[in-house]
Amino acid sequence: MRNSSTCRDHKKLSWLLASLVLLCLAHTAAAIDPRRELSQYIRDRWGSSKGFPGGQVYAITQTRDGYLWIGAEKGLVRFDGINFRLFQQANSPLLPAGPVRGLVTDSEGALWIHWGGPRILRYSDGKFEDVSSMFEREEPAITAMGRGANGEVLLSALVSGLVRYSGGKFVRLAAPIELPNFLVISVAESPDGKVWLGTRDLGLFYATQGMISRIEKPMPDRKINSLLPVSNEELWIGTDNGVVRWNGVEVTSAGLSGSLTHVQALTMIKDRDANVWLGTNKGLIRVSPQGTVAFSKRDSDSVPVSALFEDREGNLWAGTSQGIERLRESVFITYSAAEGMPAENNGPVYVDSESRVWFAPAAGGLYSLKGGTVQRVDRGGLHNDVIYSITGDTSGLWIGRQKGGLTHLSYKDGSYKTEEYTEAQGLAQNSVYGSIRLATVRCGPEL
């Protein structure tokens, strides 16, 4: 039999191990750098081969204790950074069977779980609670769930209409509209308290002062999959046939890239750097505050992204049919063919005084990189020669070539000027493997 001090030691060790496991979810960066291409983030994936038990992912969120919660086809999954735990009726009898369609954390830190039927469960302090009984009448179906502007939970129900959980009870905000096929599948609240409702068949509605009204403006599609209030005057609307915005007066695509016109927008979030992330049927899309669009460019990213979440460390999580994925920063930025580089195998590299990077692929040619833009140098036959060395000074670059000798390249106001030095100009040979810049020393008069 173990003594009490040994038990205390084991208890302390258990708490320490649990804390270390939760730290695996953390990352020291404040947010992922929006200036990087999507292919330049570190991407960690967890699928069935790494223990993910869920199937298709529909929702992701994080509770105050650091756990990541995943609403998936096979049920409710908790992730501590290393291990997954699937909550089922076998280990939690209160849980219904079937997929989890929605997850929300409220202002008190509790987790709300939506199974797509009449059951809504609340998880707090390690216990599940069925809050469906709080409705005034029997509710056949909860069709959508969202987090309100103040952290309260919003629910849209077939019979009860639009309700808010506040002060330990449900408060009705508006009764359902008597319209055929009025089925709400997305709900969100703007900062001014207006609640937006996206339907499966009838387009966009909003609730205010106890009434639900319809936006009569034309939509690219009547099915509204996701809603993202950016401000009181701006609402992003994700449909099966593109993304548009409501500007307080009309539905418009003004200011949005044409590449968003026909995407199927399944989910949307706004990160702490004001970038809008879209999960679409063709992968992940990032839209910067300036409207610049970045797409996932790898073949594996063509898998539809059905859930998005930014954790408290600024990492981005995406859910697909293959599991979950985390995007985070690395210390180094990698440039490859995905960012427009001409080849994966490069030779000499030189950084000039203007922070422009000059590089020469092993296959030949000279290129520059600045501000994420790659340009090829077509002067002096450099594009048809292999570059062995690059150095420079205030006058420009000195380039050693395989066949063309030594070339001096000056760059000013977007134009290039070259001077070639070959055997014809007295060079020993036309293959120059390296060069150095020699300083000029001026001597004074002898004493």
Kinemage of the C-alpha trace (Angstrom):
@kinemage 1
@onewidth
@group {chain A} dominant
@subgroup {mainchain}
@vectorlist {calphas} color= white
{ca met a 1} P 0.000 0.000 0.000
{ca arg a 2} L 1.369 3.415 -1.014
{ca asn a 3} L 1.874 6.086 1.617
{ca ser a 4} L 0.166 9.495 1.467
{ca ser a 5} L 3.273 11.370 0.274
{ca thr a 6} L 3.629 8.982 -2.677
{ca cys a 7} L -0.030 9.579 -3.615
{ca arg a 8} L 0.490 13.324 -3.439
{ca asp a 9} L 3.538 13.040 -5.696
{ca his a 10} L 1.594 11.033 -8.273
{ca lys a 11} L -1.248 13.546 -8.131
{ca lys a 12} L 1.147 16.441 -8.750
{ca leu a 13} L 2.704 14.537 -11.654
{ca ser a 14} L -0.719 13.912 -13.194
{ca trp a 15} L -1.561 17.623 -13.063
{ca leu a 16} L 1.824 18.496 -14.559
{ca leu a 17} L 1.369 16.055 -17.447
{ca ala a 18} L -2.136 17.362 -18.127
{ca ser a 19} L -0.827 20.941 -18.248
{ca leu a 20} L 1.957 19.982 -20.642
{ca val a 21} L -0.513 18.237 -22.942
{ca leu a 22} L -2.732 21.320 -23.141
{ca leu a 23} L 0.299 23.452 -23.941
{ca cys a 24} L 0.675 21.463 -27.164
{ca leu a 25} L -2.341 23.386 -28.485
{ca ala a 26} L -0.588 26.706 -27.886
{ca his a 27} L 1.642 28.740 -30.155
{ca thr a 28} L 3.575 31.829 -29.151
{ca ala a 29} L 2.627 33.910 -32.190
{ca ala a 30} L -0.020 36.594 -31.743
{ca ala a 31} L -1.567 35.630 -35.087
{ca ile a 32} L -0.545 34.064 -38.360
{ca asp a 33} L 1.160 36.611 -40.604
{ca pro a 34} L -1.363 37.800 -43.232
{ca arg a 35} L 1.476 38.816 -45.591
{ca arg a 36} L 2.437 35.206 -46.211
{ca glu a 37} L 1.025 32.985 -48.901
{ca leu a 38} L -1.118 30.143 -47.592
{ca ser a 39} L 1.532 27.647 -48.667
{ca gln a 40} L 4.096 29.395 -46.410
{ca tyr a 41} L 2.374 28.452 -43.136
{ca ile a 42} L 3.276 25.336 -41.204
{ca arg a 43} L 0.348 22.963 -41.665
{ca asp a 44} L -0.277 20.203 -39.132
{ca arg a 45} L -2.890 17.607 -40.058
{ca trp a 46} L -4.712 15.043 -37.931
{ca gly a 47} L -6.738 12.389 -39.702
{ca ser a 48} L -7.727 8.807 -39.025
{ca ser a 49} L -4.084 7.711 -39.232
{ca lys a 50} L -3.287 10.030 -36.271
{ca gly a 51} L -6.230 8.997 -34.151
{ca phe a 52} L -8.963 11.385 -35.272
{ca pro a 53} L -12.208 9.400 -34.896
{ca gly a 54} L -14.777 11.828 -36.229
{ca gly a 55} L -15.257 11.712 -40.017
{ca gln a 56} L -16.605 14.899 -41.638
{ca val a 57} L -16.030 17.991 -39.437
{ca tyr a 58} L -18.889 20.495 -39.051
{ca ala a 59} L -17.734 22.784 -36.212
{ca ile a 60} L -14.657 23.668 -34.118
{ca thr a 61} L -14.309 25.750 -30.948
{ca gln a 62} L -12.138 26.054 -27.823
{ca thr a 63} L -13.093 26.208 -24.159
{ca arg a 64} L -11.324 28.192 -21.466
{ca asp a 65} L -9.367 25.188 -20.230
{ca gly a 66} L -7.574 25.019 -23.611
{ca tyr a 67} L -9.297 21.943 -25.019
{ca leu a 68} L -10.269 21.998 -28.664
{ca trp a 69} L -13.785 20.673 -29.325
{ca ile a 70} L -14.812 19.274 -32.694
{ca gly a 71} L -18.330 18.645 -33.955
{ca ala a 72} L -18.032 15.731 -36.356
{ca glu a 73} L -19.965 13.095 -38.223
{ca lys a 74} L -19.350 10.480 -35.541
{ca gly a 75} L -20.154 12.787 -32.641
{ca leu a 76} L -18.447 15.128 -30.205
{ca val a 77} L -14.634 14.996 -30.125
{ca arg a 78} L -12.242 16.643 -27.641
{ca phe a 79} L -8.586 17.231 -28.547
{ca asp a 80} L -5.815 18.085 -26.073
{ca gly a 81} L -3.074 18.549 -28.653
{ca ile a 82} L -2.010 14.893 -28.556
{ca asn a 83} L -5.022 12.660 -27.943
{ca phe a 84} L -8.605 12.628 -29.195
{ca arg a 85} L -11.573 11.598 -27.075
{ca leu a 86} L -14.887 10.716 -28.705
{ca phe a 87} L -17.897 11.329 -26.436
{ca gln a 88} L -20.642 8.792 -27.129
{ca gln a 89} L -23.688 7.326 -25.429
{ca ala a 90} L -21.475 4.502 -24.168
{ca asn a 91} L -19.417 6.890 -21.997
{ca ser a 92} L -21.938 9.761 -21.682
{ca pro a 93} L -25.535 8.384 -21.673
{ca leu a 94} L -27.079 11.845 -22.008
{ca leu a 95} L -25.562 12.305 -25.464
{ca pro a 96} L -27.758 11.442 -28.445
{ca ala a 97} L -26.430 9.467 -31.386
{ca gly a 98} L -25.546 11.089 -34.695
{ca pro a 99} L -23.376 13.937 -36.004
{ca val a 100} L -22.732 17.190 -34.131
{ca arg a 101} L -23.722 20.087 -36.391
{ca gly a 102} L -22.767 23.075 -34.267
{ca leu a 103} L -20.576 24.173 -31.334
{ca val a 104} L -20.634 27.492 -29.453
{ca thr a 105} L -19.013 28.701 -26.230
{ca asp a 106} L -21.045 31.228 -24.255
{ca ser a 107} L -19.899 34.193 -22.168
{ca glu a 108} L -19.752 31.980 -19.057
{ca gly a 109} L -17.337 29.550 -20.708
{ca ala a 110} L -19.848 26.739 -21.196
{ca leu a 111} L -19.891 24.635 -24.354
{ca trp a 112} L -23.144 24.310 -26.320
{ca ile a 113} L -23.633 21.302 -28.588
{ca his a 114} L -26.170 21.117 -31.417
{ca trp a 115} L -27.008 17.684 -32.796
{ca gly a 116} L -29.319 18.900 -35.586
{ca gly a 117} L -32.526 17.748 -33.887
{ca pro a 118} L -34.525 18.863 -30.848
{ca arg a 119} L -31.669 18.250 -28.405
{ca ile a 120} L -29.329 21.024 -27.258
{ca leu a 121} L -26.747 20.124 -24.634
{ca arg a 122} L -24.642 22.401 -22.460
{ca tyr a 123} L -21.296 21.197 -21.099
{ca ser a 124} L -19.802 22.888 -18.031
{ca asp a 125} L -17.587 21.769 -15.141
{ca gly a 126} L -17.247 18.297 -16.655
{ca lys a 127} L -21.016 17.672 -16.857
{ca phe a 128} L -23.527 17.582 -19.711
{ca glu a 129} L -26.924 19.215 -19.258
{ca asp a 130} L -29.915 18.890 -21.599
{ca val a 131} L -31.282 22.428 -21.921
{ca ser a 132} L -33.985 21.477 -24.429
{ca ser a 133} L -36.485 21.145 -21.581
{ca met a 134} L -36.250 24.904 -20.970
{ca phe a 135} L -38.340 25.596 -24.068
{ca glu a 136} L -41.949 26.588 -23.397
{ca arg a 137} L -43.257 23.804 -25.617
{ca glu a 138} L -41.900 20.659 -27.175
{ca glu a 139} L -39.516 21.642 -29.943
{ca pro a 140} L -39.247 19.238 -32.908
{ca ala a 141} L -36.077 20.750 -34.382
{ca ile a 142} L -33.337 23.280 -33.711
{ca thr a 143} L -32.131 24.246 -37.195
{ca ala a 144} L -29.285 26.711 -36.467
{ca met a 145} L -27.125 27.914 -33.589
{ca gly a 146} L -24.776 30.883 -33.280
{ca arg a 147} L -22.951 33.103 -30.800
{ca gly a 148} L -24.440 36.520 -30.191
{ca ala a 149} L -22.524 39.787 -30.151
{ca asn a 150} L -22.272 39.681 -26.333
{ca gly a 151} L -21.444 35.989 -26.052
{ca glu a 152} L -25.022 34.825 -25.622
{ca val a 153} L -26.299 31.801 -27.546
{ca leu a 154} L -28.748 32.262 -30.426
{ca leu a 155} L -30.997 29.449 -31.603
{ca ser a 156} L -33.428 29.192 -34.490
{ca ala a 157} L -36.186 26.611 -34.021
{ca leu a 158} L -39.089 25.471 -36.164
{ca val a 159} L -41.755 26.054 -33.505
{ca ser a 160} L -40.174 28.441 -31.007
{ca gly a 161} L -38.736 30.788 -33.623
{ca leu a 162} L -35.642 32.857 -32.852
{ca val a 163} L -34.538 32.635 -29.209
{ca arg a 164} L -31.631 33.846 -27.102
{ca tyr a 165} L -30.254 32.175 -23.984
{ca ser a 166} L -29.851 34.932 -21.398
{ca gly a 167} L -29.846 34.968 -17.619
{ca gly a 168} L -30.256 31.207 -17.347
{ca lys a 169} L -33.334 30.982 -19.583
{ca phe a 170} L -34.452 31.230 -23.192
{ca val a 171} L -35.986 34.513 -24.351
{ca arg a 172} L -37.938 34.629 -27.602
{ca leu a 173} L -36.735 37.345 -29.968
{ca ala a 174} L -39.182 36.681 -32.800
{ca ala a 175} L -41.772 34.110 -33.856
{ca pro a 176} L -41.164 32.135 -37.061
{ca ile a 177} L -42.553 33.532 -40.321
{ca glu a 178} L -45.506 31.779 -41.903
{ca leu a 179} L -43.760 31.014 -45.177
{ca pro a 180} L -43.447 27.662 -46.951
{ca asn a 181} L -39.953 26.159 -46.624
{ca phe a 182} L -38.823 28.785 -44.103
{ca leu a 183} L -35.858 26.858 -42.689
{ca val a 184} L -33.013 28.811 -41.058
{ca ile a 185} L -29.566 27.190 -41.445
{ca ser a 186} L -27.273 30.078 -40.378
{ca val a 187} L -27.623 32.782 -37.723
{ca ala a 188} L -25.392 35.685 -36.652
{ca glu a 189} L -25.732 38.977 -34.751
{ca ser a 190} L -24.224 42.307 -35.781
{ca pro a 191} L -22.868 44.706 -33.123
{ca asp a 192} L -26.078 46.783 -33.160
{ca gly a 193} L -28.158 43.790 -32.053
{ca lys a 194} L -29.707 42.968 -35.415
{ca val a 195} L -29.891 39.204 -35.853
{ca trp a 196} L -29.370 37.872 -39.371
{ca leu a 197} L -30.953 34.643 -40.583
{ca gly a 198} L -29.807 32.683 -43.611
{ca thr a 199} L -32.294 30.163 -44.960
{ca arg a 200} L -32.012 27.016 -47.021
{ca asp a 201} L -34.470 28.051 -49.750
{ca leu a 202} L -35.631 31.666 -49.281
{ca gly a 203} L -32.530 33.841 -48.994
{ca leu a 204} L -31.672 36.366 -46.265
{ca phe a 205} L -33.797 37.666 -43.360
{ca tyr a 206} L -33.153 39.754 -40.250
{ca ala a 207} L -34.833 40.101 -36.854
{ca thr a 208} L -35.251 43.352 -34.964
{ca gln a 209} L -37.812 44.621 -32.433
{ca gly a 210} L -39.566 41.276 -32.316
{ca met a 211} L -40.156 41.042 -36.063
{ca ile a 212} L -38.492 39.044 -38.836
{ca ser a 213} L -38.127 40.835 -42.170
{ca arg a 214} L -36.867 39.685 -45.540
{ca ile a 215} L -34.117 41.241 -47.630
{ca glu a 216} L -35.797 41.456 -51.012
{ca lys a 217} L -32.609 42.252 -52.914
{ca pro a 218} L -31.464 39.500 -55.329
{ca met a 219} L -28.891 36.993 -54.080
{ca pro a 220} L -26.501 34.856 -56.133
{ca asp a 221} L -28.246 31.869 -54.529
{ca arg a 222} L -31.152 31.466 -52.119
{ca lys a 223} L -29.248 29.040 -49.918
{ca ile a 224} L -27.314 31.043 -47.304
{ca asn a 225} L -24.697 28.751 -45.768
{ca ser a 226} L -22.816 31.265 -43.621
{ca leu a 227} L -23.082 34.815 -42.299
{ca leu a 228} L -20.290 37.075 -41.039
{ca pro a 229} L -21.158 40.493 -39.565
{ca val a 230} L -18.107 42.743 -39.935
{ca ser a 231} L -19.787 45.918 -38.680
{ca asn a 232} L -23.281 47.400 -38.349
{ca glu a 233} L -23.155 48.359 -42.026
{ca glu a 234} L -21.334 45.350 -43.456
{ca leu a 235} L -22.417 41.721 -43.567
{ca trp a 236} L -20.652 39.009 -45.575
{ca ile a 237} L -23.030 36.456 -47.064
{ca gly a 238} L -21.796 33.035 -48.157
{ca thr a 239} L -24.021 31.146 -50.575
{ca asp a 240} L -23.832 28.065 -52.773
{ca asn a 241} L -22.996 30.336 -55.696
{ca gly a 242} L -20.591 32.959 -54.435
{ca val a 243} L -19.957 35.555 -51.738
{ca val a 244} L -21.649 38.973 -51.567
{ca arg a 245} L -21.977 41.745 -48.975
{ca trp a 246} L -24.861 43.673 -47.505
{ca asn a 247} L -23.801 47.320 -47.066
{ca gly a 248} L -26.892 48.539 -45.245
{ca val a 249} L -28.689 49.422 -48.463
{ca glu a 250} L -28.119 46.687 -51.001
{ca val a 251} L -26.564 43.312 -51.672
{ca thr a 252} L -23.375 43.914 -53.646
{ca ser a 253} L -20.172 42.295 -54.819
{ca ala a 254} L -18.387 45.658 -55.031
{ca gly a 255} L -14.942 45.504 -53.455
{ca leu a 256} L -14.827 41.717 -53.673
{ca ser a 257} L -12.559 39.813 -56.026
{ca gly a 258} L -14.213 38.234 -59.044
{ca ser a 259} L -12.655 34.952 -57.945
{ca leu a 260} L -15.272 34.781 -55.155
{ca thr a 261} L -18.179 35.028 -57.579
{ca his a 262} L -19.094 31.363 -57.893
{ca val a 263} L -17.429 29.618 -54.942
{ca gln a 264} L -19.591 27.612 -52.575
{ca ala a 265} L -18.902 29.365 -49.254
{ca leu a 266} L -19.570 26.832 -46.482
{ca thr a 267} L -18.186 28.779 -43.507
{ca met a 268} L -16.546 32.168 -42.777
{ca ile a 269} L -14.637 33.781 -39.898
{ca lys a 270} L -12.766 37.043 -39.343
{ca asp a 271} L -9.386 36.792 -37.580
{ca arg a 272} L -7.738 39.271 -35.230
{ca asp a 273} L -5.855 40.891 -38.135
{ca ala a 274} L -9.169 41.627 -39.943
{ca asn a 275} L -8.587 38.959 -42.594
{ca val a 276} L -11.701 37.066 -43.669
{ca trp a 277} L -11.215 33.309 -44.072
{ca leu a 278} L -13.592 31.278 -46.198
{ca gly a 279} L -14.065 27.526 -46.144
{ca thr a 280} L -15.297 26.557 -49.589
{ca asn a 281} L -16.007 23.474 -51.673
{ca lys a 282} L -12.578 23.990 -53.294
{ca gly a 283} L -10.516 24.570 -50.173
{ca leu a 284} L -9.399 27.507 -48.040
{ca ile a 285} L -9.457 31.170 -49.107
{ca arg a 286} L -8.075 34.232 -47.282
{ca val a 287} L -9.244 37.772 -48.077
{ca ser a 288} L -7.090 40.583 -46.655
{ca pro a 289} L -8.566 43.887 -45.392
{ca gln a 290} L -7.392 45.382 -48.712
{ca gly a 291} L -9.355 42.768 -50.656
{ca thr a 292} L -6.386 40.659 -51.789
{ca val a 293} L -7.370 37.013 -52.210
{ca ala a 294} L -5.079 34.069 -51.451
{ca phe a 295} L -6.028 30.500 -52.348
{ca ser a 296} L -4.704 27.169 -51.194
{ca lys a 297} L -2.569 25.903 -54.060
{ca arg a 298} L -1.782 22.322 -53.130
{ca asp a 299} L -3.763 19.426 -54.588
{ca ser a 300} L -4.711 18.156 -51.135
{ca asp a 301} L -6.352 21.514 -50.373
{ca ser a 302} L -9.077 20.906 -52.948
{ca val a 303} L -10.940 19.039 -50.180
{ca pro a 304} L -13.967 21.133 -49.060
{ca val a 305} L -13.405 23.073 -45.824
{ca ser a 306} L -16.572 22.879 -43.725
{ca ala a 307} L -15.406 24.414 -40.407
{ca leu a 308} L -13.045 27.239 -39.395
{ca phe a 309} L -11.843 28.526 -36.033
{ca glu a 310} L -9.117 30.870 -34.743
{ca asp a 311} L -7.803 29.761 -31.357
{ca arg a 312} L -6.669 32.064 -28.578
{ca glu a 313} L -3.019 31.835 -29.726
{ca gly a 314} L -3.916 33.043 -33.228
{ca asn a 315} L -3.611 29.687 -34.990
{ca leu a 316} L -6.200 28.864 -37.635
{ca trp a 317} L -8.004 25.511 -37.536
{ca ala a 318} L -9.846 24.029 -40.504
{ca gly a 319} L -12.142 21.003 -40.600
{ca thr a 320} L -12.681 18.742 -43.605
{ca ser a 321} L -13.884 15.233 -44.412
{ca gln a 322} L -10.323 14.058 -43.706
{ca gly a 323} L -10.010 15.500 -40.185
{ca ile a 324} L -8.608 18.762 -38.844
{ca glu a 325} L -5.695 20.966 -39.850
{ca arg a 326} L -3.818 23.756 -38.060
{ca leu a 327} L -2.106 26.662 -39.837
{ca arg a 328} L 0.653 28.459 -37.926
{ca glu a 329} L 3.754 30.504 -38.556
{ca ser a 330} L 7.320 29.302 -38.871
{ca val a 331} L 10.490 31.228 -38.059
{ca phe a 332} L 11.537 31.064 -41.709
{ca ile a 333} L 9.512 31.993 -44.799
{ca thr a 334} L 9.767 29.476 -47.624
{ca tyr a 335} L 9.428 30.498 -51.266
{ca ser a 336} L 8.722 27.743 -53.768
{ca ala a 337} L 6.869 27.096 -57.019
{ca ala a 338} L 3.609 27.724 -55.136
{ca glu a 339} L 4.637 31.390 -54.757
{ca gly a 340} L 5.640 31.741 -58.420
{ca met a 341} L 9.272 30.697 -58.140
{ca pro a 342} L 10.628 29.405 -61.468
{ca ala a 343} L 12.198 26.243 -60.009
{ca glu a 344} L 12.652 24.363 -56.756
{ca asn a 345} L 16.464 24.074 -57.230
{ca asn a 346} L 18.228 27.420 -56.993
{ca gly a 347} L 21.829 28.511 -57.094
{ca pro a 348} L 23.409 31.739 -55.802
{ca val a 349} L 21.385 34.257 -53.783
{ca tyr a 350} L 22.173 37.915 -53.053
{ca val a 351} L 20.255 40.615 -51.118
{ca asp a 352} L 20.904 44.212 -52.197
{ca ser a 353} L 20.695 47.437 -50.186
{ca glu a 354} L 16.982 47.806 -51.043
{ca ser a 355} L 16.195 44.358 -49.597
{ca arg a 356} L 15.587 42.990 -53.072
{ca val a 357} L 16.543 39.310 -53.294
{ca trp a 358} L 18.383 38.216 -56.440
{ca phe a 359} L 18.558 34.517 -57.193
{ca ala a 360} L 19.533 32.231 -60.039
{ca pro a 361} L 17.855 28.844 -60.636
{ca ala a 362} L 20.139 25.934 -61.457
{ca ala a 363} L 18.394 25.621 -64.825
{ca gly a 364} L 19.454 29.139 -65.809
{ca gly a 365} L 18.317 32.743 -65.693
{ca leu a 366} L 18.338 35.583 -63.169
{ca tyr a 367} L 15.343 36.636 -61.058
{ca ser a 368} L 14.509 39.167 -58.368
{ca leu a 369} L 12.047 38.966 -55.484
{ca lys a 370} L 10.584 41.916 -53.581
{ca gly a 371} L 7.251 42.381 -51.876
{ca gly a 372} L 6.251 38.857 -52.850
{ca thr a 373} L 6.645 39.644 -56.576
{ca val a 374} L 9.037 37.613 -58.725
{ca gln a 375} L 10.549 39.188 -61.866
{ca arg a 376} L 12.855 37.742 -64.506
{ca val a 377} L 15.766 39.698 -65.968
{ca asp a 378} L 15.734 39.468 -69.782
{ca arg a 379} L 18.679 41.800 -70.561
{ca gly a 380} L 22.164 40.877 -71.683
{ca gly a 381} L 21.344 37.248 -72.438
{ca leu a 382} L 21.077 36.486 -68.719
{ca his a 383} L 17.842 34.555 -69.252
{ca asn a 384} L 19.695 32.079 -71.513
{ca asp a 385} L 22.721 31.495 -69.313
{ca val a 386} L 23.494 29.700 -66.048
{ca ile a 387} L 24.522 32.041 -63.232
{ca tyr a 388} L 27.393 30.842 -61.032
{ca ser a 389} L 27.777 33.802 -58.653
{ca ile a 390} L 26.122 37.095 -57.631
{ca thr a 391} L 27.625 39.939 -55.627
{ca gly a 392} L 27.124 43.695 -55.647
{ca asp a 393} L 27.974 47.220 -54.567
{ca thr a 394} L 26.365 50.644 -54.803
{ca ser a 395} L 26.749 50.605 -58.585
{ca gly a 396} L 24.761 47.385 -59.068
{ca leu a 397} L 25.346 43.650 -59.340
{ca trp a 398} L 28.349 41.680 -60.565
{ca ile a 399} L 27.265 38.371 -62.061
{ca gly a 400} L 29.503 35.424 -62.900
{ca arg a 401} L 28.133 33.334 -65.777
{ca gln a 402} L 28.719 29.923 -67.298
{ca lys a 403} L 29.176 31.189 -70.871
{ca gly a 404} L 28.771 34.934 -70.802
{ca gly a 405} L 31.713 35.953 -68.628
{ca leu a 406} L 31.191 38.689 -66.063
{ca thr a 407} L 28.159 40.988 -66.274
{ca his a 408} L 27.578 44.254 -64.445
{ca leu a 409} L 23.831 44.862 -63.916
{ca ser a 410} L 22.474 48.222 -62.777
{ca tyr a 411} L 18.856 48.651 -61.789
{ca lys a 412} L 17.022 51.970 -61.588
{ca asp a 413} L 13.342 53.001 -61.782
{ca gly a 414} L 12.257 49.562 -62.942
{ca ser a 415} L 14.695 49.277 -65.853
{ca tyr a 416} L 17.911 47.294 -66.266
{ca lys a 417} L 21.238 48.153 -67.863
{ca thr a 418} L 23.966 45.576 -68.486
{ca glu a 419} L 27.670 45.656 -69.348
{ca glu a 420} L 29.358 42.395 -70.392
{ca tyr a 421} L 33.028 41.493 -69.870
{ca thr a 422} L 34.187 38.440 -71.799
{ca glu a 423} L 37.361 37.120 -73.426
{ca ala a 424} L 36.878 39.788 -76.071
{ca gln a 425} L 37.411 42.423 -73.345
{ca gly a 426} L 40.464 40.637 -71.941
{ca leu a 427} L 38.822 38.254 -69.479
{ca ala a 428} L 40.836 35.052 -69.003
{ca gln a 429} L 37.804 32.862 -69.814
{ca asn a 430} L 34.039 33.154 -70.314
{ca ser a 431} L 33.181 30.912 -67.356
{ca val a 432} L 33.252 32.919 -64.123
{ca tyr a 433} L 32.657 30.875 -60.994
{ca gly a 434} L 32.978 33.673 -58.462
{ca ser a 435} L 33.777 37.347 -58.030
{ca ile a 436} L 34.580 39.717 -55.198
{ca arg a 437} L 34.316 43.458 -54.888
{ca leu a 438} L 37.654 45.152 -54.228
{ca ala a 439} L 37.770 48.451 -52.355
{ca thr a 440} L 39.647 51.340 -53.939
{ca val a 441} L 42.338 52.741 -51.618
{ca arg a 442} L 43.494 56.303 -52.148
{ca cys a 443} L 47.012 57.032 -50.861
{ca gly a 444} L 48.164 60.461 -49.805
{ca pro a 445} L 51.484 62.050 -50.842
{ca glu a 446} L 54.589 60.479 -49.467
{ca leu a 447} L 56.271 62.358 -46.620
